[in-house]
Amino acid sequence: MIEVRGLTKRYGNALAVDDLSFAVEPGKVTGFLGPNGAGKSTTMRLVLGLDRPTSGEALVDGQPFASLRDPLRRVGALLDAGLVHPGRSGRAHLQVAARTAGLPRRRVDEVIDLAGLGGAAGRRVKGYSLGMRQRLGIAAALLGNPSVLIFDEPINGLDLDGVRWLRGLLRQLADEGRTVLLSSHLLAEMQQTADRLVVIGRGRLIADATTDEVLQGMGGPRARLRTPEPDRMLAELTRRGLTARAHGDEIEVEGASAEQVSVVAHEVGVPLHHLSDGTHDLEQAYLELTERHVDHRSGPQPSAPTTPKEER
Ligand SMILES: Nc1ncnc2c1ncn2[C@@H]1O[C@H](COP(=O)(O)OP(=O)(O)OP(=O)(O)O)[C@@H](O)[C@H]1O
């Protein structure tokens, strides 16, 4: 369990984290979202005792990180996958980390397997792709078999296989009852991976709810349908005050559920070939949530979800 209470961090005149309070519960994957400069990394560093708060507190299992006994067995973190001695092999890096933390040697091979490093574990880290470095960082975070895991942008640099693997690993860690917090700007990925979302902007809390609640909170129900009489259906929906648009051979309806749309179709005798409840695009929800909380916006925002970079 991670608890952040009234957490504030000031760097000179800049307020990086501003009276932030939220809790990250065990057994769930919690996504930590926010625009660039929102304060996500600073918050994670404060939770990990790598920086001191100006005021407020960040607790892990009820204690500040600095007071934890055996912290590496309690908390595992991936902050910057670049911070590894380039001349060492992945295995050697993990062996040094295990020895320093007083962890058994066999644990190194276990986390190499868990992180899917395989044969790459014997190669020097300087030859690793960003995706392999991320896997190594995740392996290191898992070394102490901790109950709390904190990953800063773990998806960066992973190829599609890597993203799928990470999604499965995060789910497994949460299902084992661990507390899992990950930051990412890959919103479409969060939509699939996170059970809950903590969204911040300019250091302040914007949303703290289940992923479904964040999505549903943006504009109410939606439905999608296909019909051989699209013009008539569009007219009927619009006449009832609903926003309905054609996308190819599909019609998207805002403000009504699939059930409500089926009643309309039945009333006017329009046949439906497909009808489902629509989901909100997290990208859109996120942009709307954070719109008022961004310091700088550079040019038009992309409307398509960001896709992960290919592993080099
Ligand atoms: N050591 C520091 N000294 C001064 N300012 C800092 C320091 N660390 C962070 N900041 C500032 O605090 C704010 C929050 O930064 P932070 O890196 O926590 O945001 P973030 O949400 O992780 O952003 P990103 O997604 O870009 O990594 C930014 O304005 C940043 O410039």
The ligand as an ORCA input file, in Angstrom:
! r2SCAN-3c Opt
* xyz 0 1
  N      15.530     18.494     -9.427
  C      14.707     19.413     -9.921
  N      15.013     20.727     -9.871
  C      14.159     21.650    -10.352
  N      12.970     21.379    -10.927
  C      12.608     20.088    -11.003
  C      13.442     19.033    -10.511
  N      12.814     17.861    -10.745
  C      11.634     18.165    -11.342
  N      11.516     19.501    -11.515
  C      10.363     20.202    -12.094
  O       9.198     19.726    -11.457
  C       8.126     19.576    -12.379
  C       7.627     18.139    -12.357
  O       8.595     17.292    -12.984
  P       8.464     15.713    -13.059
  O       9.674     15.207    -13.750
  O       8.136     15.169    -11.735
  O       7.188     15.539    -13.992
  P       6.684     14.262    -14.783
  O       5.200     14.245    -14.632
  O       7.430     13.052    -14.361
  O       7.039     14.646    -16.263
  P       7.546     13.762    -17.505
  O       6.343     12.986    -17.966
  O       7.965     14.805    -18.477
  O       8.663     12.902    -16.993
  C       8.663     20.022    -13.722
  O       8.297     21.348    -13.936
  C      10.153     19.864    -13.562
  O      10.828     20.782    -14.392
*
